[in-house]
Amino acid sequence: MRHSTVVILMALALVGGAASADPIGSITAKWHPPNFTSGTIFVWGATHNGAEAYGGIDPLEVAASPPPSGEGTILRRNPQTGFLDAFCIELLQEPHTAFITYAVVMPEDAPDPGLYVPGAMGYEKQEHLRELWGRYFGAAKLDGLKAEVFSACVWEIVYEDNQTVWDVTTIGSPDGRGVRCTGTDTALANTWLTSLDGEGPKANLRVLTHPNYQDFLVETPEPATVWLLVTGGATALIGAVRRRRRR
């Protein structure tokens, strides 16, 4: 098979890999204390009875070695800090302040190991999170209070089963597995949640997952941008191969 054909097939495999339940990349990163929050949320549910939980953006520093692989190479970083802007989706596990390697997966396949929730969140919750991010991440990025509200919304989506009525002030799951919050603007959180009608903009999201530590929701470029990044690199590689052949 010609080298150019091999490279193009590899690019197609990377772009199309998002449909798989298997990891679609890896990245080594460590958690820093939230850099953009103005207080603490108190959480009930998920075995937390009034426990303190950090709301807001969780900055993740990416290690240079080992280098990211697959879609881990293209996750969207904060241009000011170089960190990944992330949100916790797993209240029962602690973040890790030393570098560890995470698998990159689709949100519907997370969290891992799914403590307190019956397995992965599934497609419907994934789409709610995509719309939440598409509508409100811009506001959350500019305001610490709204970053906390965003966290409360994320936890409501991930943990509540009864999603016909969004309400972060009550546990709505019939078996009591949901989550409720105080210490943040719960009225704004409920307003954001009830606006999710499937018609808003949707971000392209991935989850960094690890069986022993907290999982994080992050953003990746839209598929068209991914294609340009991958095929642009493929084109450069093909050119290098051809130049070497001419020598």
C-alpha positions in Angstrom: 0.0 0.0 0.0 1.3 3.5 -0.8 2.5 5.7 2.1 0.0 8.5 1.2 -2.9 6.0 1.4 -1.8 4.7 4.8 -1.6 8.2 6.2 -5.0 9.2 4.9 -6.5 6.0 6.3 -5.0 6.8 9.7 -6.5 10.3 9.6 -9.9 8.9 8.8 -9.6 6.4 11.6 -8.8 9.2 14.1 -11.8 11.4 13.0 -14.2 8.5 12.9 -13.0 7.0 16.2 -15.4 9.2 18.2 -18.2 6.7 17.5 -16.5 4.0 19.4 -17.0 3.1 23.1 -13.3 2.3 23.3 -10.7 5.0 24.4 -10.0 7.4 21.5 -6.8 8.7 22.9 -4.8 9.4 26.1 -3.3 12.3 27.9 -1.2 12.7 31.0 -2.2 15.6 33.2 -2.5 16.8 36.8 -5.1 18.8 38.6 -4.6 22.3 40.1 -6.9 23.9 42.7 -9.8 25.6 40.8 -8.5 28.9 39.5 -11.8 30.5 38.8 -14.4 30.1 41.5 -15.7 32.3 44.2 -16.7 29.8 46.9 -17.8 26.3 47.8 -20.9 24.4 46.8 -22.5 22.1 49.4 -23.8 18.9 48.0 -26.3 16.3 49.1 -26.6 12.9 47.3 -23.9 10.8 45.8 -23.1 9.9 49.4 -22.4 13.5 50.2 -24.5 14.8 53.1 -23.9 18.5 53.1 -20.3 18.0 52.0 -18.2 20.8 50.5 -17.4 20.4 46.8 -15.3 22.7 44.6 -17.3 24.3 41.9 -15.9 26.1 38.9 -13.3 25.4 36.3 -10.7 22.7 37.1 -7.4 23.6 35.3 -5.5 20.5 34.2 -1.8 20.9 33.3 -0.7 18.6 30.5 2.6 16.8 30.7 5.0 16.9 27.8 6.0 13.3 28.4 4.6 10.9 27.7 3.0 12.8 24.9 -0.7 12.8 24.3 -2.0 10.3 21.8 -5.1 10.1 19.5 -7.6 12.8 20.3 -5.6 13.7 23.4 -3.3 15.7 21.1 -6.1 18.1 20.0 -8.1 18.8 23.2 -8.8 22.6 23.4 -6.4 24.4 25.8 -6.9 27.8 27.5 -4.7 30.1 25.3 -3.7 32.2 28.4 -2.6 29.3 30.6 -2.0 26.4 28.3 -4.1 24.3 30.7 -7.3 22.4 29.8 -10.4 24.0 31.2 -12.2 21.1 32.8 -15.3 20.3 34.9 -15.6 17.5 37.4 -18.2 14.8 36.6 -17.4 12.4 39.4 -18.1 13.5 43.0 -17.1 10.3 44.6 -13.5 10.4 43.6 -10.7 12.8 44.3 -8.6 14.7 41.7 -5.0 13.8 41.4 -2.3 16.5 42.0 0.4 14.5 40.4 0.7 13.6 36.7 -1.4 10.5 35.8 -2.5 9.2 32.4 -6.2 9.5 31.5 -8.1 7.7 28.7 -10.0 10.1 26.4 -13.5 8.8 25.8 -16.9 10.1 24.6 -19.0 11.6 27.5 -21.7 9.0 27.0 -19.1 6.3 28.0 -18.2 8.0 31.3 -17.8 8.2 34.2 -15.5 5.3 34.9 -16.1 3.2 37.0 -19.5 4.9 37.4 -19.6 4.8 41.2 -23.1 5.8 42.4 -24.5 5.9 38.9 -25.5 2.7 37.1 -22.7 2.7 34.6 -21.9 5.2 31.9 -24.2 8.3 31.6 -25.4 7.5 28.0 -26.2 9.5 24.9 -29.0 11.6 26.2 -27.0 13.1 29.1 -24.1 13.6 26.8 -26.2 15.7 24.5 -27.5 17.8 27.5 -23.9 18.4 28.5 -22.9 19.4 25.0 -25.8 22.0 24.8 -25.0 23.3 28.3 -21.4 23.9 27.3 -22.4 25.4 24.0 -24.8 27.8 25.6 -23.1 28.8 28.8 -19.4 27.9 29.0 -18.6 31.4 27.6 -20.4 33.0 30.6 -18.8 30.5 33.1 -15.3 31.3 31.8 -15.7 35.0 32.6 -17.4 34.9 36.0 -16.5 32.8 39.0 -20.1 32.6 40.3 -21.3 31.4 36.9 -18.5 28.9 36.8 -19.9 27.4 40.1 -23.4 27.4 38.6 -22.1 25.6 35.6 -20.7 22.9 37.9 -24.0 22.5 39.6 -25.7 22.0 36.3 -23.1 19.4 35.2 -23.7 17.4 38.4 -27.5 17.6 38.0 -27.2 16.2 34.5 -24.8 13.4 35.3 -26.5 12.3 38.6 -30.2 12.8 38.2 -32.3 10.2 36.5 -35.5 12.2 36.4 -34.6 14.8 33.8 -38.2 15.8 33.0 -37.9 18.4 35.8 -34.6 20.0 36.3 -34.0 21.3 39.8 -30.6 21.5 41.6 -32.4 22.2 45.0 -33.9 18.7 45.2 -33.0 15.1 44.6 -35.3 14.0 41.8 -34.2 10.5 41.1 -36.8 8.0 42.4 -34.2 5.9 44.2 -32.5 8.9 45.8 -29.3 8.8 43.8 -29.6 12.3 42.5 -27.8 15.4 43.7 -28.9 18.7 45.2 -26.8 21.8 45.9 -26.7 24.9 48.1 -24.2 27.7 48.3 -24.5 28.8 44.7 -27.1 30.6 42.5 -29.5 27.7 42.3 -32.2 29.8 40.5 -29.7 30.6 37.7 -28.7 26.9 37.5 -32.3 25.9 37.1 -32.8 28.6 34.5 -29.9 27.3 32.5 -31.0 23.7 32.8 -34.6 24.4 31.7 -33.3 26.2 28.6 -31.8 22.9 27.3 -34.3 22.1 24.6 -32.0 20.4 22.1 -32.1 23.5 19.8 -29.1 25.4 21.2 -25.5 25.3 20.1 -23.6 22.1 21.1 -19.9 21.9 21.9 -17.8 19.0 21.0 -16.9 17.3 24.3 -14.7 14.5 25.6 -14.1 13.1 29.1 -10.7 12.3 30.7 -11.4 9.2 32.6 -9.4 7.1 35.2 -10.8 4.2 37.3 -9.2 5.5 40.5 -9.5 9.3 40.2 -12.0 12.0 39.3 -13.2 12.2 35.7 -13.2 15.5 33.9 -15.3 17.0 31.1 -13.2 18.9 28.5 -13.7 20.4 25.0 -12.3 19.4 21.7 -12.4 21.2 18.3 -15.4 20.6 16.1 -15.2 17.7 13.7 -14.4 19.9 10.7 -11.5 21.5 12.6 -10.3 18.1 13.7 -10.3 17.0 10.1 -8.3 20.0 9.0 -5.8 19.4 11.8 -5.4 15.7 11.0 -5.4 16.0 7.2 -3.1 19.1 7.4 -0.6 17.0 9.3 -1.2 14.1 6.9 -0.5 16.4 3.9 2.7 17.6 5.5 3.8 14.0 6.1 3.0 13.0 2.6 5.0 15.9 1.3 8.0 14.9 3.4 7.8 11.3 2.2 7.7 12.5 -1.4 10.6 14.9 -1.0 12.7 12.1 0.6 11.9 9.8 -2.4 13.2 12.4 -4.8 16.6 12.6 -3.1 
